[in-house]
Amino acid sequence: MNRKTAVGLMALIAFVGVAQAEVFNVKAFGAVGDGEAMDTKALQATIDACSEAGGGTVWIPAGSYQTGTLHLKSHVTLSLDFGATLLGSLNMEDYPTENLRPAREGQDQCLLYAEDATDIRLEGLGVIDGRGTPEAFPKRRPGQRGDNRPRLLRFEGCENLTFSGLTYKRPAFWGLHLVDCKNIHMSGLTIRFLENGVNNDGIDLDGCENVLIENCDIQSGDDAICLKSSKNACRNILIRNCRVCSHTAPFKFGSSGYGGFIDIKLTNCYFYDSPMGAMKLAVVDGGRMENIEISRVVMDNVGCPVFIRLGNRASTFGNDVKKPAGIAKNIRISDITATVTLQDRDQSGDYSEREKAKAGPIMISGIPGHYVKDVLLENINISFPGYATEEEVDNVVAEDETRYPEQFFFGVLPAWGAYIRHAKNIEFKNVRLTTREPDAREMIVLDDVEGFVQKDTTAKRATNFLQILTDDQGWGDLESFGHVMIETPHIDRLAAEGIKFTHCYAAAAVCSPSRSAILTGRTPYRNGVFRFLPADHYCYLQSDEITLPQLLRKKGYQTAHFGKWHLSSFTEERIKVEGEWPQRFKNYGFSTDPGQPTMDDYGYDYWLATGNVARPSHKNPENFFLNGNALGRVEGYSAQIVAEELVKWLREYRDPNKPFFITLWFHEPHGPIDSDPRFLARYPDVEDPDLKQYFANVTQIDEAVGEIVQALKDEGVYEETLIWYTSDNGPEGDTEYGSPSKGENLWSNRYRGSTGGLRGRKRHTHEGGIRVPGIISWPAGFERSGIQPGEVANEPIIGSDVFPTLLEIAGIDLPENVTFDSSSILPILENRDFQRAKPLYWRNTSKEFRIALREGDWKIVGTSDYSKFELYNLIKDPRETTDLSAHEPERFQRLEKALIEYDTDVLNEGPDWWKRDKTAKDMPGI
């Protein structure tokens, strides 16, 4: 969709009707509301009085108001309270057609009517019920002229219309019918049109412009969201976040197509239980259909998933000129998942030809000499039922140029996946089509097609890797992990579409060590990064450690890093100002020690990084380096800065012929915490400003994740990208929701992360310090393995498992003669049995219990000098409240011995830098 269209939609969202100063209660005008009395006159009198006063609100309190046709007028808000219902009269005489503009299609009668009006609002929690049952308003019978079935609503030539919150039920004919209207916003509507016969369209927009339909729940007997153009074009229309089912089509345009359809966008919708098809895009009366974008749609139990038709019915709908065949071009459909199903078998036990035709393939069809052009289908995953026989392979498909546009009219097509005819420049990119039962037909059949391109349709591509690490995010700091206030919809969606690991661990209780384990598969004291790294420190990730990006780069992967690094030398000089928070710094440096490895040595081709945390805070950081060059002050907030650079890399620097490995290590929610006001505004009910800052900081991460995931989808690589989301350790600070921390550093009051009730926090070897959120999303991989979206895994995993898991997926053997403290969890990701080779192990530098080992459900913790140990069953006692060492003596003795042996082995192998640290005084051998 072009920029002009996008700007127009934003303007549409912003339009506001007249400020409503006066309220007109329908009861004051004689409305009874008992469901028996006819309240038409009273309701109309209220509307008229409101209009004559220059505008206001017509208030309909709780009650049932029987009525015939009501004429709505400019600057009037019709507001129905909860418990208020407008009941359409069952008497056709209550729907007079005098003073109504003749309808272009169908009969004139309607319940609600407006003509050439502006600033009309229908709002509230009430119900508008047409009571249009087949018994009350039967469809015409043979020999009878016309129907006597009123629409629920008909607006013609109106502007600035808002529909918000109401429930619409049981129209006798079409439901919400808007003709030649402009600036329309429909939000939060509930539409229930399933139970009353035929022609019960949900929303019909005929020749309308500047329309936003969002967050609606629609069930309709006929087309649910239907665009028509009996005279003028429908243009500049956005439909999003809707849940829709229909007996005929959730989304359709083209039943009238004289004016055409231009700049139409539909995104993030769910279509279900729609047996006659899901998305029908047709232009058969001479109009133009172009610039159509459909994305992010999940479809369950539907008929033909995609039908694109250019025909030549050439109906005029009362217009003077009969047009030749129109134009259909520039159509993009992406990120679609669909399950196509057949309806019930007939009495013989077979499926009828009609039912097989309804469950047909993707169909794209022009007519001879008039082609559907420039269509892209990208990131499509559709499961078809199969069942076609050998006799149906050679079915002849009629042209039917002049017929009403329905896909199943063409019968059982000679392809089960896609049938394309009279088309040019059709591209299938990452389109995966499968059948659940054998089918004798070809997957794709082309007839008179020029320029068909099919990329990566069935072949497995190399998996891309995106490892996301947050800083100091607690196990309970996501809505998907139980937080009741933090908003993290994008990250939660990864969990809903992937696997949530409830027993995911960081390899250490502080930052630098846990990062080193991710890149090496080795526990921190073994790889040398035993503590967090201050500026100009002797400790770093050594050059002889083999890193994940090194091995993947040798395999042909592009490698990139974005965000915090904290594994090698950096410099910063504090500007000391008494009592100033956050602290300020100057003279930043990155990779300043020539004796330490560079980012290239570690295996990275491209990197945007800080040596440690964002300075002076997340807002306008000053210590970013891009490929070695200091950037100085960067305007914005850290999470969005790294997200923007990552997206830029994806779009401008990525080689599309190579897979990629990215480490995205956010600074948030590590301090100094500073959150964008737009995220603070999402928590108006949180009175504690420091708590609000923390919540907003996590949402800041979430928004950045959402931007990156969308970019992956836009680039067509999301399906084959494994995203591993986790945190480097538990939350900083002393408290979650209660009193903030004490101390001179007032900004530390913002450290309010949640452990989800687990014992301990950052720096602790108890669960609150090391158990962290864990989410893995891998759409294509999980589909191949039969992993269902939203699975929850209880197997313990640890950050160091990233190393062997990604190598195995990439087909790279583990380096020889190297001791690893990790296991590939690919069996879990492929729905196979998983056995860990070694127990999980930790050594940290602070608090009383510094070493720990977990084997199965059991965890033992010990002091650094081996003088004290405690034993816990984490399944029965996840908060580690009850030491079971005395109750399980044999298990305790075995695990105590195993922990000491493991710890001794690690300390003997790794560099002994730890001996120079003040924390070493209580360690064995010192």
NORRA-V821547 format. One line per field, one symbol per residue. psi: psi as a letter, one per 40 degrees, with the letter a starting at -180 (. if undefined). burial: I if it has 9 or more other ideal C-beta (glycine too) atoms within 8 Angstrom, else O. Layout:
BEGIN
psi->???
burial->???
END
This chain:
BEGIN
psi->hidddddddddddeiiahhhdihhhddeeehdfeedihedddddddddddddeeiahhhhihihhhiahhhiiifhhhhhihehhhhhiehdeegieiehhhidhaidiidhiihfiighhhiaeahhheffidddgiiiihehhiighiidhhhhfiighhhhdihhigidbichhhhfiighhhhfihhgfdefbifgichhhhfiighhhifihhhidahdhhhigeciihighhhifihhiiedhdhiiedhfddahhghhhigihhifgdeidhhhihefeihhighhhighhhhfiahdhhhhhafdfidfeidhhiaiahhighhhifhhihhiiaiiadeeihiddddddfaihhhhaihehihighhhhfhhhhidaeiiddedfhhhidfdeihghdedeahieiedhhhigiighhhhfhhhiidiiheiidhhhhfhhfhhhhfdeihiihihhhhhihfhidefideeehedhhgddddddddebhhheghiieieicdddddddeeeiidddedgeiihiifieiihidehhidddddddeeiiiihhaicfeaiiiihhhhhhehhiiiiifiihfeheeiiidddeehdhihiidbihheadhfiefihhfehheahhhaidddddddddddddddehheeiiihhhhgidifiihhhihddddeegdehdhddddddddddddddddddddddddddefeddfhhhhhaieaiiiieiceaiiiiidgdeeeegfihefeihiaieieiddddhiihhhhgddddddeehiieihhehhiideedcddddddefhiiiifhhifiihedddeefiihhhdiiiiihieiidheiihhhbeihhiiidefehiihiheddgdefdhheddegdddddddddddddddddddddiifdddeideedeiie.
burial->OOOOIIOIIOIIOOIOIOOIOIOIIIOOIIIIIOOOOIIIOIIIIIIIIIIOIOIIIIIIIOIOIIIIIIIIIIIIIIIIIOOIIIIIIOOOOIIOOOOIOOIIOOIOIIIIIIIOIOIIIIIIOIIIIIIIIOOOIOIOOOOOOOIOIIIIIIIIOIIIIIIIOIIIIIIIIIIIIIIIIIIIIIIOIIIIIIOIIOIIIIIIIIIIIIIIIIOIIIIIIIIIIIIIIIIOIIIIIIIIOIIIIIIIIIIIIIIIIIIIIIIIIIIOIIIIOIIIIIIIIIIIIIIIIIIIIIIOIIIIOIIIIIIIIIIIIIOIIOOOOOIOIIIIIOIIIIIIIIIIIIOOOOOOOOIOOOIIIIIIIIIIIIIOOIIIIOIIIIIIIIIIIIIIOOOIIOIOIOOOOOOOIOIIIIIIIIIIIIIIIIIIIIIIIIIIIOIOOOIOIIOIIOIOIOOIOOOOIOOOOOIIIIIIIIIIIIIIIIIIIOIOOIIIIIIIIIIIIIIIIIIIIIIIIIIIIIIIIIIIIIIIIIIIIIIOIOOOOOIIIIOOIOIIIIIIIOIOIIIIIIIIIIIIIIIIOOOOOOOOOIIIIOOIIIIOIOOIIOIOOIIIOIIIIIIIIIIIIIOOIIIIIIOOOOOOOIOIIIIIIIIIIIIIIIOOOIOOOIIIIIIIIIIIIIIIIIIIOOIIOIIOOIOOOIIIIIIIIIIIIIIIIIIIIOIIIOIIIIIIIIIIIIIIIIIIIOIOOOOIIOOOOOIIIIIIIIIIOIIIIIIIIIIIIIIIIIIIIIIIIIIOIOIOOIIOIOIIIIIIIIIIIIIIIIOIOIOOOOOIIIIIIIIIIIOOOIOOOOIIIIIIIOIOIIIIIIIOOIIIIIIIOOOOIIIIIIOOIOOIOOOIIOOIOOIIOOIIOIIIOIIIOIIOOIOOIIOOIOIIOOIIOO
END
